[in-house]
Structure formats: C-alpha cells, structure tokens
Amino acid sequence: MKKTIFLILFFCFIALIYSNGTENYTIIYKTKAFVTEKNKTDVKKGENVLKFFNNDEGILKNTIFITFEKENFQNLSYKFIDNYVQEDNAGKKVKVYVDSKIIEGEIITNTDKLIIKTDNLIYEINKEKISYIEYPVKDSPTLTAGSFIVKFNSKEDKTTNINLNYFTTSLLWTANYNLIFDEEENELKADLSVNIKNQGNKNYKNCKIYVVSGDIKTDLTPGNYDKFLLKAARVQTENVESAALQKLSDFYEYDIKGIYDIESKQNTTIYIFKNLSINFNKEYIYNSSIDNEGVYAVFTLTNIKENNLGFPLPGGEASLFIQKNDILHFIGKDFVKDTPEKEKVELKSGRIFDIKVERKHLFTEKIANNVWEEKYSLIFKNYKDKKTRIRVLEKINSVYWEIRECSHNYKKIDTQTIEFEIDVEPQKSTEIIYKVRKKY
C-alpha cells in the first residue's frame, strides 16, 4: 500500500508537455531540420521529472538537448526512451495514466493505438496522451514510444520556459521557380516558392520557419555535435516579399513570415516572391562536351538589384513557360544553383527543334610519335524563318594543342575549349571546319 502511494505521489511530478500556442522554431536544411520546441512549464521546488512526448520517427536521438531560458537548474540529466508496448504484453493487467485519468484493465492489442478492456468498457487510447503505464509486477512504469525524460532540481516553485532541441530527418524543403518568358520584350515574370515536406508522423504546430540555402554539413558525427552551430548573428534585409533574408555564418536563411502548422504527411508551399519582373538574355548554345548533336536555348538572368534581384537565390527546380493568347505553355525545366548576388543564372529549356547539327571527324594523321593532327566539320542547319546566332563551344581533348587551320574566327576559353560565334541564315546551313594538332 505504501509502495503504491509512493508511486502515485512520485508521478504527480511528471508533466506532459504540449504546445500551448508558443512559437516553435524550425530551421530546415536540404535533408534535415533543427527544431526548437518552446514549452512553458510549472516546476516545483526539489526534484522534477518532465516527459516530452515526440512521435517523430525521424528524430536523431543523439542530437537532443535541453535549454532553459534565464534559469539555472541543478543535476540536469535526460534520456530518450522509445520502447513501445510490445504485442507479447497482450492479456496483461495494467494501469494507464492518461489525461489525468487512470484506466485499469487488460491490454487487448497494441497497434497505432493502445486498446484496453475493463470490466464494462473497451478503451481505444491515443499514445500521445499516455503519461505512463504501470504494471503491477514492476516497480516502475513502461513508457510509450518517443518519450524524452528530463530530470533536474529546482530551488523554488516557478513557471519557466524549457526548450527541447533536436535534429530530424522528417522535415525537408525545396525551392521552386516558375518563370514566364516574354521573348519579344526580353522580360520574364518570376515566382519563387519554398515547398516544405513533412514525411514523418508528427504534426508540428505554431512553427516559425527558417529555410537555409547552401551546402551546410548536417551529417553530424556523434560526439562532435556543436549545439551552438546555429547561433550566428543575423543581419536583416528587405529583398523579398514574404520572407526576410538573413546571413547565417557563411550561409543564408530565409525567415518565413508568419506562423505555420506543418502537418504530418503533407507539403506546405510558401511564396518568397511572386510575379517579379526580371530581364533576361536568350542565347543558342552548342557545347560538344555536353551534347555534340544538339543546340540548346539558354536563358541568362543577372542577379543584381537593377534587375529586381540582387540577393542570394536558393538552389531549386525552375519550370519555364511562355505565354501565348493568355495561356501558359511549358517549354522546359532546369535547376537553379545556389546563386550569390551579382552572379548569373543560366537555364536551359532543351534541345532546339529547328536547328540540327552534324558533327564529323574527317581524319586523323600521325605527325610524330606523340603528335597527331585531327580535322573536324560542324554543320549547323537552321530551319527557322529568321537568322539565328549560335555560340559554339568545342572541347579539345588534349592539354597541348594548336589550331592549324580554321574556317571561322575563334577565341580560347580555357585550356581545352575554343569558342566560335556564327550567324546562320534562315533555311540555310553554316559549316565550321578546323584542323587541330595535339601533343600527348
């Protein structure tokens, strides 16, 4: 009897922590997220035992830590317990403490919910609401999955904020661009949105969201986890509509305005900017190192303030459209790389239908033991109704080389690339012929 009374009194100190409307902070990287759950808690003088229930299957247990706001407590310790009530416990008599109630009965089954049979009723219990389960034959309860247990001593009764911090693989984000081109005006309308995916079981409520752009190393080695990694100084800018860009050490993050619920198994889309007018330049480019049979349309955007940009652009997919008769027509998809201010974004829509390329290796001649000469022909056929300018990038597979003959002017781009610029008249062809001597 005394033992039972002691158990009941002891567990009166256990507090279940749920969201009470306070903002929770979620910093989402490309493959992981760092979450801070803010919890306003009543603590008592002496020993306190708090239980945080977390059913996020993607939580990285070695990254969990607790922070207190302006409070110092003694003898802090914590552990994560994730043992479910096993199926072999079916038929056993238990006491289940849930929502300040005690349900005493026999376990029928344990699937997504715990089902208990009493003398008169059958209870279906949501595991998130279970404080603990008491087995008569054991001295301590068995906790349900995802319980993070915190123990500490307080010198007085008080209300304080306790933050639960951890990394999870359940939350990730991608950036998505929709670009609508007006080729006559060389102007486009751009939308940028972030898509936040919750692929776990937990519903994240009242979230203040940051999404981080850049290749931050988030594969953490156990034992080397630096809990101060994310406490870099933040500098506010005003370059976007629904998010504030902030410097994060050597990277950038978007402070998403507003508070959101990130529901389990759902995607959430939030626009960074919408219908932004941006000038672009369109070129036709042939690059033999990428595709020696096709010419591609390449759209170039300059990331400067004069072009209504001028801020770090996160990497993400870009869907390309043109508008005809008030109808959007899809013309391709490419990927925007992480792009700093003043850099250029190049987007390829695909291989051009009305320009064909014939590339021929005309001959190879040995000049000496390690010296060879090769001759190539590149024929560009323009089936369009207007003259088309093409940048031709030709890769030379040798470090030591010399152009011996050439039908067109060229310039050297790097140690293995030469560039031609040709105009091809409508319904006609232009041929580039060159001979190169290579030394191996």
C-alpha positions in Angstrom: 0.0 0.0 0.0 2.8 2.4 1.0 4.6 1.5 -2.2 1.5 2.3 -4.3 1.0 5.7 -2.6 4.7 6.5 -3.2 4.4 5.7 -6.9 1.3 7.9 -7.2 2.9 10.8 -5.4 6.1 10.4 -7.4 4.4 10.5 -10.7 2.4 13.6 -9.7 5.6 15.4 -10.5 5.7 14.1 -14.1 4.5 16.7 -16.5 3.3 16.1 -20.0 4.4 19.0 -22.2 2.2 20.0 -25.1 2.2 23.1 -27.4 0.4 26.0 -25.7 0.4 28.4 -28.5 4.0 29.5 -28.1 6.1 29.7 -31.3 8.3 26.8 -32.1 11.4 27.4 -34.2 12.1 25.2 -37.2 15.2 25.7 -39.2 15.0 23.4 -42.3 18.1 22.4 -44.3 18.1 20.4 -47.5 17.9 17.0 -45.9 17.3 17.7 -42.2 15.7 20.2 -39.8 16.7 21.7 -36.5 13.7 22.1 -34.2 13.3 24.0 -31.0 10.0 23.3 -29.1 9.3 26.0 -26.6 7.4 24.9 -23.6 6.1 27.0 -20.7 6.3 24.7 -17.6 5.5 24.8 -13.9 8.4 23.4 -12.0 8.4 22.6 -8.3 11.0 23.0 -5.6 13.2 19.9 -5.4 13.3 17.1 -8.0 11.4 17.5 -11.2 10.8 14.8 -13.8 9.4 16.0 -17.1 8.3 13.9 -20.1 8.2 15.3 -23.6 6.3 13.0 -25.9 7.6 13.1 -29.5 6.3 10.7 -32.1 8.5 12.0 -34.9 10.1 8.8 -36.4 12.9 10.9 -38.0 14.3 12.4 -34.8 18.0 11.9 -34.4 18.3 10.9 -30.7 22.0 11.8 -30.3 21.2 15.4 -31.2 18.6 16.1 -28.4 19.4 18.6 -25.8 17.5 20.9 -23.4 18.0 24.7 -22.9 16.4 26.8 -20.2 15.6 30.5 -20.7 17.3 32.6 -18.0 17.1 29.8 -15.4 19.8 27.6 -13.9 18.9 24.2 -12.5 21.0 21.6 -10.8 21.6 17.9 -11.5 20.2 18.1 -15.1 20.0 14.8 -16.9 17.9 13.4 -19.7 17.3 10.3 -21.8 15.2 9.2 -24.7 13.0 6.1 -24.4 11.4 4.7 -27.5 10.1 1.3 -26.4 6.6 0.6 -27.5 4.2 -1.6 -25.5 5.0 -4.9 -27.1 2.4 -7.3 -28.5 3.5 -10.0 -26.0 2.0 -7.8 -23.3 -1.5 -8.6 -24.6 -3.6 -10.0 -21.8 -1.7 -8.3 -19.0 -3.4 -6.2 -16.4 -2.1 -2.6 -16.4 -2.9 0.9 -15.1 -2.8 3.6 -17.9 -2.5 7.2 -16.8 -3.9 9.4 -19.5 -5.4 12.9 -19.4 -5.4 12.9 -15.5 -7.4 9.7 -15.6 -6.4 6.2 -14.6 -7.7 3.4 -16.7 -7.2 -0.1 -15.2 -7.8 -3.1 -17.4 -6.3 -5.7 -19.7 -4.3 -5.0 -22.9 -6.2 -6.3 -25.9 -3.8 -5.1 -28.6 -1.2 -2.5 -29.4 -1.1 -1.1 -33.0 -1.3 2.6 -33.7 -3.4 2.9 -30.5 -3.5 1.1 -27.3 -6.7 -0.9 -26.7 -7.7 -1.6 -23.0 -10.6 -3.8 -21.8 -12.1 -3.0 -18.4 -14.9 -4.8 -16.6 -17.5 -2.9 -18.6 -15.9 -1.0 -21.4 -13.2 -1.1 -24.1 -10.9 2.0 -24.4 -9.0 3.0 -27.5 -6.2 5.3 -26.3 -4.1 7.6 -28.4 -0.5 7.0 -27.3 0.4 10.7 -27.4 -1.9 11.2 -24.4 -0.5 8.5 -22.3 1.6 9.7 -19.4 2.8 6.3 -18.3 1.7 2.7 -17.9 2.0 0.9 -14.6 2.5 -2.9 -14.5 1.6 -4.4 -11.1 4.5 -6.7 -11.2 7.1 -4.0 -11.8 8.4 -1.1 -9.7 8.3 1.4 -12.5 6.2 2.2 -15.5 6.9 1.4 -19.1 6.8 4.5 -21.2 5.3 4.7 -24.7 7.4 5.4 -27.8 9.1 8.7 -28.3 9.4 9.8 -24.6 12.2 12.2 -23.7 12.7 12.2 -20.0 14.3 15.2 -18.2 15.3 15.3 -14.6 16.6 18.3 -12.6 16.4 20.0 -9.3 14.9 23.5 -8.7 15.4 25.7 -5.7 11.9 27.1 -5.8 8.4 26.7 -7.3 8.3 28.7 -10.5 7.0 28.9 -14.1 9.7 28.8 -16.6 10.4 28.1 -20.3 12.1 24.9 -21.2 13.2 24.3 -24.8 13.5 20.9 -26.4 16.0 21.0 -29.3 16.8 18.3 -31.8 17.5 17.4 -35.4 15.0 15.4 -37.5 15.1 13.9 -41.0 11.3 14.2 -41.3 11.3 17.8 -42.5 13.0 19.0 -45.6 12.5 21.7 -48.2 13.0 22.5 -51.9 12.9 25.8 -53.8 10.7 26.0 -56.9 10.8 28.7 -59.6 8.1 29.4 -62.2 9.4 31.6 -65.0 7.1 33.1 -67.7 9.1 34.5 -70.6 8.2 37.3 -73.0 10.7 36.8 -75.7 9.7 39.9 -77.6 10.4 42.2 -74.6 13.2 40.1 -73.2 11.4 40.2 -69.9 10.0 37.4 -67.6 7.7 37.1 -64.7 9.2 35.0 -61.8 7.7 33.2 -58.9 9.8 31.7 -56.2 8.3 29.4 -53.6 9.5 27.0 -51.0 7.9 23.6 -50.5 8.2 22.2 -47.0 7.6 18.5 -46.8 6.8 16.7 -43.6 7.4 13.0 -44.2 7.1 11.9 -40.6 4.3 11.1 -38.1 4.4 14.3 -36.0 2.3 17.4 -36.6 4.5 20.5 -36.0 2.3 23.3 -34.7 2.8 27.0 -34.3 6.1 27.0 -36.2 8.3 29.9 -37.0 10.1 28.6 -40.1 13.6 29.3 -41.5 14.8 27.6 -44.6 18.6 27.5 -45.1 20.3 27.8 -48.5 23.8 26.5 -49.0 25.6 23.2 -48.6 25.8 23.1 -44.8 27.3 19.8 -43.5 24.4 18.3 -41.5 25.7 14.8 -41.3 26.9 15.1 -37.7 29.3 12.7 -36.1 28.1 11.5 -32.7 30.2 13.2 -30.0 31.1 16.2 -32.2 27.7 17.8 -32.2 28.0 21.5 -31.6 24.8 22.8 -30.1 25.9 26.4 -30.8 26.2 25.8 -34.6 23.0 27.8 -35.4 23.6 30.8 -33.1 25.2 33.0 -35.7 24.5 36.8 -36.0 21.6 37.6 -38.3 21.5 40.7 -40.5 18.1 41.8 -41.7 17.5 42.7 -45.4 14.4 43.6 -47.3 14.8 42.0 -50.7 11.8 39.6 -50.7 8.1 39.9 -50.1 7.1 37.1 -47.7 10.5 36.3 -46.2 13.4 38.1 -44.7 16.9 37.1 -45.9 19.4 36.6 -43.1 23.1 35.9 -43.0 23.9 32.6 -41.2 27.6 32.5 -40.7 28.9 31.6 -44.3 25.4 30.7 -45.5 21.9 32.2 -45.8 18.5 31.5 -44.5 15.0 32.8 -45.3 13.0 33.9 -42.3 9.5 32.9 -43.4 7.0 35.5 -42.2 4.0 34.2 -40.2 3.4 31.1 -38.1 2.5 27.8 -39.7 1.4 24.3 -38.8 3.4 21.6 -40.6 1.0 18.7 -40.7 2.2 15.1 -40.9 2.5 13.6 -44.4 1.7 17.0 -46.0 3.5 19.6 -48.1 3.3 23.3 -47.4 4.1 25.9 -50.1 5.0 29.5 -49.2 6.0 32.1 -51.7 9.2 34.1 -51.3 8.3 36.4 -54.2 5.6 36.3 -56.8 5.2 37.9 -60.3 8.6 39.6 -60.1 9.7 41.3 -63.3 13.2 40.3 -64.4 15.1 41.0 -67.6 16.9 38.1 -69.3 19.1 37.3 -72.3 18.4 34.4 -74.6 21.2 32.6 -76.5 21.5 29.5 -78.6 24.5 27.4 -77.5 26.2 24.3 -78.8 28.5 22.6 -76.4 30.2 19.5 -77.7 31.3 18.4 -74.2 27.6 18.2 -73.1 25.7 17.2 -76.3 27.5 17.0 -79.7 24.3 16.6 -81.6 22.1 19.5 -80.4 21.8 23.2 -79.9 20.1 24.4 -76.7 18.2 27.6 -75.8 19.8 29.2 -72.7 18.2 32.0 -70.7 20.6 34.1 -68.6 19.4 36.2 -65.7 21.8 38.6 -63.9 21.3 38.6 -60.1 21.6 42.3 -59.5 19.4 45.0 -57.9 19.0 46.7 -61.2 17.2 43.6 -62.4 14.9 43.5 -59.4 17.1 40.8 -57.8 20.4 41.4 -56.0 20.1 38.8 -53.2 21.2 35.2 -52.7 19.0 32.8 -54.7 18.5 29.4 -53.2 19.0 26.3 -55.4 15.9 24.7 -56.7 13.9 23.5 -59.7 12.8 26.0 -62.3 9.8 25.4 -64.6 10.0 27.5 -67.8 6.9 28.8 -69.6 5.9 31.2 -72.3 2.5 32.9 -72.5 0.5 32.8 -75.8 -3.1 34.1 -76.0 -3.3 34.2 -72.2 -2.4 30.6 -72.0 0.8 29.3 -70.3 2.8 26.8 -72.4 5.5 24.7 -70.7 8.9 24.8 -72.5 11.3 23.1 -70.2 12.7 22.5 -66.7 16.2 23.2 -65.3 17.8 23.6 -61.9 18.8 27.0 -60.4 22.1 26.6 -58.5 22.7 28.5 -55.2 23.5 31.9 -56.7 25.2 34.8 -54.9 24.4 38.4 -55.7 26.0 39.7 -58.9 26.3 36.2 -60.4 24.4 34.9 -63.4 21.7 32.2 -63.5 21.7 30.1 -66.7 18.7 28.0 -67.5 18.4 25.6 -70.5 15.0 24.8 -71.8 16.0 21.9 -74.0 17.4 20.9 -77.4 16.1 23.2 -80.2 13.9 21.5 -82.7 14.6 23.7 -85.7 18.4 23.7 -85.6 20.2 20.5 -86.4 23.9 19.7 -86.0 26.1 17.3 -88.0 29.5 16.8 -86.4 32.1 14.8 -88.3 35.6 13.6 -87.5 37.1 14.0 -91.0 40.5 12.4 -90.4 43.4 11.7 -88.0 47.0 11.8 -89.1 50.1 10.8 -87.1 52.8 13.5 -87.4 55.3 12.1 -84.8 55.4 9.5 -82.0 53.3 11.7 -79.7 51.9 14.2 -82.2 48.6 13.9 -84.1 46.5 16.1 -86.3 42.7 15.8 -86.5 40.2 17.6 -88.7 36.6 18.2 -87.8 33.5 19.5 -89.5 30.5 21.1 -87.7 27.4 21.8 -89.9 24.6 23.9 -88.4 21.3 23.7 -90.3 18.8 26.4 -89.5 15.1 25.5 -90.3 13.8 28.7 -88.6 12.3 31.6 -90.6 14.9 34.1 -89.1 18.6 34.4 -88.8 20.0 32.7 -85.7 23.2 33.4 -83.8 24.8 30.4 -82.2 27.7 30.2 -79.7 29.7 27.1 -80.4 31.8 25.7 -77.6 34.2 23.0 -78.9 36.1 20.8 -76.5 39.6 19.7 -77.4 40.7 16.5 -75.7 44.3 17.5 -75.1 46.2 19.9 -72.9 48.8 20.7 -75.6 47.2 21.7 -78.8 47.4 24.2 -81.7 44.8 25.1 -84.3 46.4 24.7 -87.7 43.5 25.6 -90.0 40.1 27.2 -89.3 37.2 28.4 -91.4 36.0 30.9 -88.8 37.5 33.2 -86.1 37.6 31.7 -82.7 38.8 32.5 -79.2 40.3 30.3 -76.5 38.0 30.0 -73.4 40.2 27.7 -71.3 43.0 25.1 -71.8 40.6 22.7 -73.6 37.8 24.8 -75.1 37.5 27.1 -78.1 34.5 29.3 -78.9 33.0 30.3 -82.2 30.1 32.7 -82.8 28.3 32.2 -86.1 25.1 33.5 -87.7 23.1 31.0 -89.7 20.7 32.4 -92.2 17.1 31.1 -92.3 16.6 27.8 -94.2 20.4 27.6 -94.7 23.5 25.9 -93.3 26.8 27.1 -91.9 29.8 24.8 -91.7 32.8 25.2 -89.4 35.9 23.3 -90.4 39.1 23.2 -88.3 42.3 21.2 -88.0 44.0 20.8 -84.6 47.4 19.4 -83.8 47.6 17.6 -80.5 50.6 16.5 -78.5 50.2 13.7 -75.9 
